[in-house]
Amino acid sequence: MDSLQMLRKIALEFTNNLEQLPLKLHVGTEEIRSRLSCYDFSAPRDLTQLVEEVSDILTKWTEHANHPRYFGLFLPSTDISGVAADGLAALFNPQVGSWDFSPAANEIERLTLKTIAEMMGHPLGAAHFTSGGSEANHTAVNAALTHQFPKLAQEGVRGLKGQPVLYISEEGHHSFEKIAHITGIGRRAIRQIPATDSLQLDLDALSQAVETDFRAGRLPFMVVGTAGTTNAGVIDPFDALADFCKSRNLWLHADGAWGAAAVFSPKLRPHFAGLARVDSITLDPHKWLSVPMGAGIFLSPHTQSVRKTFDVHTPYIPESGGDDRVYPYRATMQWSRRFIGLKLFMLMAHKGLDGLAGRIQHQTDLGNLLRTRLGEANSGWRILNQTPLPLVCFTRDDLTEVELKAVADQLADQQTAWISTTKLRNKTPCLRACVTNWRTTQRDIQILVEGLNREAVAVKFSAIPN
Ligand SMILES: *Cc1c(COP(=O)(O)O)cnc(C)c1O
């Protein structure tokens, strides 16, 4: 058997045994390092055997999000089309950075991005694939800075007359802290705006903070709204945000890393209508759309500001130009870049848009089923978030934070389900389950609910160490 035949055999076994794969590990570094100690790279090894060995190591020591009862943090349960796509991308290995090096790859990505942009109510504009949501969000901040401060390209943040300020809800994503650091605007440039009781960015608080900053001579330049928060799936009020940002000349970014994939469903799309009015969007196909990591998308109608941010000229990269060709190495953060877009193209072409809409809708229905079951009178559970997306945050008045965590740990240890714990608005502890795995079925929801009910009682009878 050669290495590719072995790969095929492993892929089949893997996808046929997903429920047996570990959801939760109790492994330390030592155990893994000692297993790896036989690889001292001193002598060549047989590739077929290596494929088998590495697969065994990965099977054993990975928390497997492909499991149908992984209700966790949007780690994708990969569609096989993405595995085929990543194989092709690795085999042909087109350098997508330059159109001339890889016309096929560039045009496949363009077609895919155009379809996505149109679903969001935008023309193609500046659109490209990124490593993930963090890079897409980073690109948004860079483009906004370039757009808002024309001198920044040459003079940097140092040349600004004051402190630039970016506004985001306390429920927004933490990648912006890193981004503030590495763009040089500084972490203090982030203004965390309180969320309302419904966990949306509070518009009054935003407006007050912006006025205070303007009056103090600071330079408000950008607002980040979240289209599906990581914690609770809440969608910020984009229409109102767009009105506000327009009146104050602020760039409005929509971080839809996981939630914006809902635009594939005609039923959910109306909740995202406001995205047509934003200045930039992040969407991660590697979350709800189930393509292998890493695959993010950045979209913006401000083509010139984005191009200007990343523009360079080299004497060594061939560039025939013209003919509406785009050269990603001059329009995005990456230079040499792998063929990220193929896995989304293959998924969309394989399933069709209706097929994907059906998947998203199926998961949304299961989310509603979970919400209904936990929300039933006398269930003992209390639901803490409201969202049209399949993400449920819930708690029980008789359980402490430590006990909630014990429930989640128990479920994972027993291979019942993987759910997470979090804190809403940084203060309210809860359990959190989302259905972004296309392999999840009604039976899996049933098993989760039964497990939750069982463990909520059991945890009261077992002593939990502090
Ligand atoms: C996951 C997530 C991100 C970060 O995306 P990566 O692909 O993990 O870099 C950003 N924003 C939100 C809302 C997310 O859920």
The ligand as an ORCA input file, in Angstrom:
! r2SCAN-3c Opt
* xyz 0 1
  C     -13.452     33.011     15.997
  C     -13.715     34.447     15.939
  C     -12.717     35.341     15.518
  C     -11.299     34.897     15.240
  O     -11.214     34.155     14.062
  P      -9.995     33.136     13.814
  O     -10.364     32.509     12.528
  O     -10.020     32.164     14.961
  O      -8.752     33.919     13.747
  C     -13.053     36.670     15.401
  N     -14.302     37.099     15.679
  C     -15.293     36.274     16.106
  C     -16.647     36.826     16.390
  C     -15.029     34.912     16.243
  O     -16.005     34.089     16.681
*
